[in-house]
């Protein structure tokens, strides 16, 4: 468990599965920059059953609001993007529109970034954002991630191909985890 001032981040519990799957697949709450992907429920549950959504190359943590008695507000994941790349890619989402813009994700990203650098022998982390997603860009930049380039027409969103922006954070640029 990782705890900040606003959020507590923890791994997924079996009792969370139904709620998390419902929140992850509620397309009406995704917003205009979310690359819509609805995982099959059996595969989703199998991911938990087999490894608890946690392994060397993939991890999922739930983001909960400390003041609201552990209300689940979002998730943050890390994964190995490609075998030849050093480090991990990080992805995140706040599940409900009503919970966006409250600082949850900035704190969660800072905590996870520091945790990964302290627990894994990696030199870098990266984020890939849909171009124009200013809210997510602000989160990345607030946490020290730097713009590294644009992947042109790299993703399909709302009926068209869109650009993706790559952001990176190096080990030396990440503040240590404060426990």
Secondary structure by P-SEA (a helix, b strand, c coil): ccccccbbbbcccccaaaaaaaaaacccccccccccccccaaaaaaaaaccccccccbbbbbbbbcccccccccccccccccccccbbbbbbbcccccccccaaaaaaaaaaaaaaaaccccccccccccccaaaaaaaaaaabbbbccccccccccccbbbbbbbbbccccccccccc
